[in-house]
Structure formats: C-alpha cells, structure tokens
C-alpha cells in the first residue's frame, strides 16, 4: 500500500468515525426521551451497532498503520517516508481562516506555529535518520556480515519511528489536534485526525464541536 493510498484510507476512516460519533450522540438523545419503549429498544440496538463499528474502525486503522511499520526493513523505510508525506499533505491543506484562536496553547499562537513545529520535527527526524543510515551503510559492520550492518540500520530506523511517535506527545500539539479533530469543517477534522493517527496522538471519542467557526 503506497503512502497516498494510506492517506486516503485514513481519511475515510476518520470521516466514517466522525459520522458514527454524530449517530452515537443522536442515539443517546433519543433513548433518553420518554416515549415508545419499542422505539427506544430499536435505537438501543442501533447504538450498540455504532459502538461495535467504531471498535472495528479502530482495529482497521491499526492494521493500516501496521502497513507503514511492517517488520521488513524496506517496508519500514517506505513507511517512514509515507508518514512524512501524509503529515505534510494534510498540514499544508489547513488555512488560517479555518482555525479559531482557542486551538492554540503553549508555544503555538497561530496556525503557522503549528505547521512550522511539526514540519521542523519531521524534517529533523528524517535528516538524522538518513544521515545515520548513510553512515552505517558506508562503514564496516565489524564482523563483515551484512546481517550485522542491517541490524544497526534497524536500530537507527526504530529510533526514528519512536521520534515520530513522540511528536504526538507534545501537549500543545495534542491540544490542537484534539480540538481540530472535533471541528465541523471536514478539512480541519480530517487533517487533525489523520495527523494524530500517524504521530500516535490519542484523541477522545465524540461528536464535532459544531459551533460557528470551529
């Protein structure tokens, strides 16, 4: 699966999850109303189905992400490039007018700060990884075996993968992604949900904010 296909699948999953979240909220409202017990029971079954589908979406997302962190060295290298391209594509799709001020805390005062921080982080990760890979490939592995050299490359690649996951641990970025993932604007919502999935930032489940400009 190429990085574009992965991006599209993550987008579809994020949008489907958003629609299910809205259905879940509506189901809760209907069940809470007094009225026909049979209708409430039917909605209760719908709610259970939505919850089950949401769980399956999460499992499917994990399987998709496994495609870019597969155990083979070549696939993992492609996966690192895929992460970079997916993040850059969605981050640069955002516009200032789409993002309200309360999305920003800490070091972020505006959208440009978020974009600069994330792009700088992934740029540094990739630069460090490529420099280390070049050094390891060029040097003698010690015992002269290809397997020993490949083991060192795997360690360096693993460090790069860990660094990607640590991006999502930044509190101010997590705050931005959490708010953006609940935006009523599909571009913002999808971008933040996909980026959060790629950098392993955990988002709370729920319906979009839905307020004007959010």
N, C-alpha and C positions, 0 to 999 in steps of 0.2 A: 504494500500500500504506500503510495507516494505522499509527500507532505501536503499537497493540495487536496488529495482525497481525504486524508486525515482531518484537515481543517474543515472540509465540508461536513464530514460525519460528525465532528464535534459541534459544529454549528447546528446541525439538525437535532442532535441530542439535546443541546441547550434550549432550543426553541420548543421542542416537544416537552421538555421538563417544565418550561415556563407555562405552557398551556395546561399541563396537568396540575400545576400549583394553583392556577386560577380555578380549575374544576374542583380541586380539593376544598378551597375556601367556600365556593358556592355550595358544595355538598354539605359542609358543616352548617352553613346558614339555613339550608332547607330542613335538615334534620332537627335543628333547634326550634323550628317553628311548630306551634300546635296545629294539628290537622289530621289528615288521613293517615292512620297507622301503616297501611299497606304502602302508601307513597313514601313514608319515611323509611320503611324497610327496604324498598327498592333503591332509594338514594343511599342508604347504608351499604348496600351491596356495591353500588357504583363507587362509593368512597373506598371500599376495600379493594376494588379492581384498580382504581387510580393509584393507591398505595403500592400494590403489587407491581404495577407497570413502572412506577418511579424506581422501585428497587431494581428492576430489570434494566432500566436505563443506566443506573449507576454501575451495574455489573458490566454492561456493554461498553460504557465509557472506559472502564478499567481495562477491558480487553483491547480496545482501540489503542489506549496509551501503551499497552504492552507491545504493540506493533512497533513503537518507536523506542522501546527499551528492551528489545529482544536479546537473548543471550549471545547471539553471534556477534563478533566484533564488527564486521562490515555493516550489519543492520543497526547496531548501536551507534556507529558513526553517522549513518544516514539519519538516524533518529535525532541526534543532537542538532544536525542541520535543519531537520524538519521543525523542531521546537523553535529554533531561531526564526525561521521563515513564518511560521504560524503566528508567533507573538508580534513580529514586526508588521505583518499584514493587517492584523486586527487593531493594533495600537495606532498605526498611522491612519486608520479609517475614521478615528474619532475627531470631532471638531469642537472648538471651544463652546459654541452655542448649545451643544448637546449636554454639557456637564455643569450642574449647579455648584455653587461655592461650598455647600456642606459636604461634598465628596472629598474635600481636601483637608488633611490634618498633617501635623509634623512638618517634614521638610517640603511638603507639596503645598504650593499656594495657587497653582493653576495647572491646566492640563499639560502644558509644555514641560513642567517639572516632572510629572509622572512619565511622560514619554522619554524625556532625557535620562531619567534614572534607570528605567527598565532597559532602554537600548544601550546605555553605558554598561550596565551589568552584564547583559548577554554578549556585548562586544568584548568585554574583558575576559569573560569565561571562554569564549571561542578563541581569542588570541592566545590565552595561556595554554589551552588545550592543544592548539595547532603547533605552537612553539615547542611544547613538551613532546608532542608526537614526532615532530621532525627531529628533535634531539635524540629520542630513543631509537628511532629507525636508523639514524646515521651511526650511532655508537655500537660498539661491540657488546653483545649481550652478556659477556662474562664467560659463560661456558661455550659460547659459539653457537648455541642452539636457537633455532627460530622460535621455538615454544617459549623459551625464557624471555626473549625480546617481546613477544606478543603478550606475555603475562604482565610485563611492565607497562605496555601500552594500555592494557585493560584497566590497570590501576589508575593511570592518568585519566582515562576516559570516565571511570567511575567517579573520580574527584570532580570532573566537570559536570556530571549528572547530578551529583549531590549539590554542587553550587547552584545549579538551576533550581532545584527544589527549595534552596534557602532563600531565593528571591521572594518567593511567596510568603515567607515568614516575616518580612518587614511589616510592622504594624500599620504604618501609614499607607502602604500599598494594599494590604489586606482590607483596610477600611475603604479605600477607593473601589476595589473590586467588589466588595460586599454590597456597597451602595449601587454601583453600576449594574451589578447582576440583577437588581430589583427595579431597574429603570423601565419606564413604559415605552422607551424608544428601542426598537429592535436592534439597531446598530450598536448602541451602547450595551444593551443587555447581552447580546451575543458575544461581543468583543470581550467583555469582562468575564463572562462565564468560560469562554474558551481559554483566555489567558490564565484564569485561575486554575483550570484543569491542567494546563501544561506546566505551570510552576508549582502545582500541588498545593494551592491555597484552598483551604476548606471553606465552603460557603454554607450559610444556613439555608434551609429549605423555606419556601414561602412564596407568596404572590408578589408581583411587582408593586412598587410604591404607588404608581398610578397618578400621582399629583401632577399638576401643571409644571412642565419643565424638568421633570425628574427622570 
